[in-house]
Amino acid sequence: MQPFTTRPEIRGRFGVATSTHWIASAAGFGILERGGNAFDAAVAAGLVLQVVEPHLNGPAGDLPAIFFSATTGKTQVLAAQGPAPAGATIEHYKSLGLELIPGSGLLSTVIPGAFDGWMLMLRDHGSLPLAEIMEPAITYARDGHPLLPRVAATIAGLQDYFETEWPSSAETWCPDGKAPAANSTFQNPDLAQTYQRLVDIASAAGTDRKVQIEAARQAWSQGFVAEAIGDYLDHAEVHDVSGQKHRAVLNREDLAGWSATYEAPLSYDYHGWTVHKTQSWSQGPVLLQALAILKHFDLAAMDPLGAEFTHTVIEAIKLAYADREAYYGDPAQSTVPIEVLLSDSYNAERAALISGQASLEQRPGRVDGFEHLAEAYIERAARDFGVSDAPPQEPTMAHLTEKRGDTVHLDVIDRWGNMVSATPSGGWLQSNPVIPGLGFPLNSRAQMFWLEDGLPSSLAPGRRPRTTLTPSLAEKDGTRLVFGTPGGDQQDQWQLIWFLRFVHHGLDLQHGMDAPLFHSMHFQSSFYPRAALPGEMMIEQAVGQAVVEDLRARGHIVTVAEDWSVGRLTAALRHSDGSLQAAATPRLMQAYAVGR
């Protein structure tokens, strides 16, 4: 008998698109119907997500994507994570009396990456004209879309703050002085005008689609968009979560001097699957390391919803994330011992640390020549234990504050076998004031840097912050799978759990998404104020009280979450015979998969 699921598994052979918002999924699939490929569809869906989920991502945010090209036969990473500006030095921030980079405001802004990243993907791998790709986002921004209740609640909670401190945001998000109602038709005419002007500039550059896209990129980084940002930053002094007002270090030269790039992925072989992730400027390798640790356990013999499985996975997560905190950073600027961290010998030693009881210690491994980084992390985590201003949870979960931003995700596969997994984020409506005339705010990704010298994740000009953004692609015997989720530090935890149940227990895409999820809060959070909560974990109550009590008996500090409150996974699969599947989480009641 097939297991019950909340919605059907989407199947077909033509194409599939799945994302964290049904409108974006429909827009992406519409591009496939018009003859576009997966890259065209991903860009169109990504731009729509900026319009319909503005509390979770925006044009000036961040974009990692991992994709497979059927034309080249290669899997690559699109690295559209903007680095710290040239003026972003530890000395400057310390001179302002700061010990942590604020979680909002202009000091937390790195160079915007998302728009340029989407344009680079479209230029090199897409097939349709720019105007056709941007048309859905322009239409929804200009004519309106049904405002998600969560977006409405976020805006309502911030209206007084916007009116007092960020008036340009009040004008955009509270037109006519009123917070918009849930499910009302919401418009962002300034954003529509910005995107339409980019299309007009592109069209005036000629008929060649690549020339047009380059013209749009130029208009963004050196033309009217950069000028509007620069004019605003010349005079802006913005209140942030530190309680003070600060000026930006980002400037026009930073915007003009950066562009998105491609990189090779990091990969790990696990039970016949080769899993590809982004490099160590994201948390992506942590999923690979968790797999390398869990390779030493017979997970297939465990109940995928039981206490033994949950305990074993949680303990592996703690070890992998401790190494993330100690060693990860931008490999272009720091030496990261990633080969050791993903090696079988190292992870055999890590696996041996897992016992039948929950560990309450921060236990980064010791890598020869890097021991000082492990010690530095232990000291930081101890210093920040119990900081409770903002628990390290997914900000879109119903039981937490509406005032923190988060992330979106999309997966697309076309009939030719091209596939894209992307996790855009940043540039939230909560992160910074709206740039006057443009309709979007800047990002706050710099909060993930440390204001301490000598760490791979120390603030430094030109360095990428070690983000939590982490799309995934896996392959086995001609079958390929793309998947991901929003959720900050929980992204690779939820993906790991879902993937393990898929590989070891045969849970299909949708069945695995409907199953109860859990995560650890043991390690230090990536978000301001960087709390560490040793031994603490969260699990959905659908696992049953017996599992919860068993976990508590093992020493875990368990918070039981309401059902359907943890995780926002989407996934798409192409079998070796060309048939397709796609699925999307029922949580928050907005993600959908579309396909035929």
Beta strands, then each sheet from edge to edge (+ up, - down):
strand 1: 10-12
strand 2: 15-19
strand 3: 63-68
strand 4: 75-80
strand 5: 145-146
strand 6: 185-186
strand 7: 238-239
strand 8: 245-246
strand 9: 261-263
strand 10: 266-270
strand 11: 273-277
strand 12: 410-414
strand 13: 419-422
strand 14: 472-476
strand 15: 479-484
strand 16: 518-520
strand 17: 536-540
strand 18: 557-561
strand 19: 570-574
strand 20: 580-584
strand 21: 592-595
sheet 1: 1+ 20- 19+ 15- 14+ 11- 10+
sheet 2: 9+ 4- 3+ 13- 12+ 2- 21+
sheet 3: 5+ 6-
sheet 4: 7+ 8-
sheet 5: 16+ 17- 18-
end
